[in-house]
Amino acid sequence: DGPNEYLQLPSSASPNDHSVFGNGDFTIEAFVYFDDTAENTSRGGLWQLSTNALGPQANSTNNLAVGVYSTSGVGHWYMYAGNTGPTYSSHDSGVDFTEGQWHHVAQVRSSGTTKLYVDGTQVLSVSDSCNYTNTYGIIGGYYSQQYLLEDAVLSNFRIMKGKALYTSNFTPPTTKLNPGAAGTRARVLTCFNTTGTITDAASTFNITVNGNPAPSSETPFS
């Protein structure tokens, strides 16, 4: 809910690790809830995978990102992928985010195309043959300290490598995300507890906390 607050995943050069996608398929997804207390402010990034070890990265080369911005409570979704600048959803697309409710968001690459799905509906699509290597993960921000997620709750952040979970419109999950089956297990699964340590994860690496983000009692599941 403020400056300097985000989580950072470590980098690795291992092709089997969470941070090296190469040219293959992937799925990055989470649930997000925007409070209704800051209708006229920009909201910032949900996540970014970049080559910057010091936090969010201020360019569009070899990185992925998803975020939103709002004007008077009406918002656009945007996505970075395929070494291009941001691609924005239209206000007329019917998929702008709504404050005060949960949204499921998924960024998926399948066979050289990366798509953004919001609540199971495709909102953006770009050609993407980029070789993503040795990246760092930012949860709750992108680009710079000015574009961190603000006045929001993020839940069930998951990265699946080598698997496009969604290739067309779908019904969003209604229960907690799981690590997946052997051979296609999640490389990252975190932000799924409403109490305890914010860096609890179904992973074997450390998640660095910047600032003081905290667990929330709010959940996307009834």
FENZI-V299050 format. One record per run of one state. SS is the DSSP state (~ for helix, > for strand, _ for the rest). FROM is the first residue (numbers start at 1). LEN is the number of residues. If there is no record, write none. Layout:
SS,FROM,LEN ; SS,FROM,LEN
//
This chain:
_,1,5 ; >,6,4 ; _,10,12 ; >,22,1 ; _,23,3 ; >,26,9 ; _,35,9 ; >,44,7 ; _,51,13 ; >,64,8 ; _,72,2 ; >,74,7 ; _,81,6 ; >,87,2 ; _,89,2 ; ~,91,3 ; _,94,8 ; >,102,9 ; _,111,2 ; >,113,6 ; _,119,2 ; >,121,7 ; _,128,4 ; >,132,1 ; _,133,3 ; >,136,4 ; _,140,1 ; >,141,1 ; _,142,3 ; ~,145,3 ; >,148,1 ; _,149,3 ; >,152,10 ; _,162,26 ; >,188,3 ; _,191,10 ; >,201,1 ; _,202,5 ; >,207,4 ; _,211,12
//
